[in-house]
Amino acid sequence: MLALVKAENPKTEPGRTHAERRREAERRILSAALEIVAERGLDGLTLQEAGEAAGFSRALPAHYYGSREVMLAAVVEQVITDYRQRLLASEYGRLEGLPALLAGVSFFVEEARRSPQGLKAFYEVTDAAARRPPGAPTVLRLNDETLEATIVNIQTAMTKGEVRADLEPRLEAVLFLATLRGLMTHWLGDPDQFDLEAARDALIGGLRRNWALD
């Protein structure tokens, strides 16, 4: 069930500026919206319920965002920001080239284990936002930035002699990301019958073999 945490109205909370109160209120509303999506899917999300679940008035989300579509785009932005902060704070953020790519696989699996509902909600909101004008640019930017970062790591691995020099970085990056996302989607469909750690190890082993130096 959703944890409904009551809070003071952001307009009257003492000791903080209006901008600080608004940022905190928006953060809580977006987090509540993500929980709703994780539990009931995107169709269960309304502006009014997101406000109530965050501990504020039903009207506050409409005041901040104007529509559910705009709030959805803001949810995607927050999810991306939070994910990147955790990724860069992990081992991945201290590595480059092939070690970074393999650490990224492990991080994604660990994140799924930590919060399967969070991963499910992430896919729900990004897939939905990609089909809606307010959210589509955010999702497109996420995809482009993730792809480019993967390409850079593959190119770095090639330069450092960690993988074959005849790889086509963009193609390999697309296949790498598609495989990783497909693995996680399959696991979400039946987590009790799918050995995620074994799949992670098989993926890493396959990458090492396919990219290995002659």
Phi, psi and omega in degrees: 000156178291141176271108183269103183260115181283142180220163176291154176302133183299341180280339186244355181297125186282162171079006181223152178286164178300318181296319179295317180295321180294316179300318179294318179297317179297318180300316182292320180295316181292323177295319178295320179298320179295320177297318179298315179298319180297324183277319191233002182084172185295327181295340180274359184268127172229155177301317185296315182291325177300319178296314180296317181296331179277351179095014181245186180287159179295334185274343187298314178302321178296324178294319183283318191248334177085322181208161178296325182295318179292320177297321178300317178298321178292324176298315179301315181300317181293318179300315180297314181298314180297317181297315182295322178298317179292321180298313182290336177278349181273184178303326180308318184293346181257003186239172174210166178069214183300316178303323179293318180298315181290324176294327178296321176299312181297320179297316181299318179294317179297321177296321179295318178294322181294319184211080178299325177293325177295320178294318178299315180295323178301313179293322179300310186285323180290321178295318180290316183295329181297339182259005184234136185308315182296327184262341186303316179299324179294315179294319178298318178295318177302311182297316181295315182292321178294317179297314182296321178296323179292318177300315180301317180293323177293317178298319178297318179298322178294315180298322182276000179075025180273338180222175181299147181277351183262012178291151172260103191305316183293316179298315180296323179294317178298314180295320179300310183291321179295320179295316181296316180293320178298320178300313183292323178296318179297318179297318179299330181291332181202069187297332182286338183251011185234120180277096186294321181294321177295321178294319176302311182296322179293320179295313180297317178297321178294320178297317180299318181290314183292328182262002188299149175292145178293000000 
